[in-house]
Amino acid sequence: MAGTSEHCGAFRANVRSHEYPSDEESYHLPNGTKASLEPQLANPPTRYSSCQVWIILIFVLAILFTYLIDPVMKFPQRHSLFFRNLRGPAVVEVYLAFVILIALAGYSFAPNPSEKYSEGAG
């Protein structure tokens, strides 16, 4: 502990006298340790790769979707005809309804190719 108090006292004295250490000096690391860390400090770690960013984004969106769908899940969980108060079948029912709604929306907005080709033939 005596070494720590001496280092703190030296640091306090330097701060009060506005004498800060140069780049070669260090209050915390011995010179041998600092020399061994130089190669690692010269090459800082790279940023996240795009794959890591996509994985994090997928997890964040999954968590967000889970919180958004939870109120929707409570209704079929309570009022299901076959599986009352079971979460798993309620999840399947809601996802199936969601897929059917998307399919119906796609069918209603997509152009009908048979009408397009029958007009040109006549």
DAMOBEL-V696149 format. One record per pair of residues at least 24 apart in sequence whose C-alpha atoms are under 7 Angstrom apart, sorted by the first residue. I is the first residue (numbers start at 0). J is the second residue. D is the distance in Angstrom with one decimal. If there is no record, write none. Layout:
i:I j:J d:D
i:I j:J d:D
This chain:
none
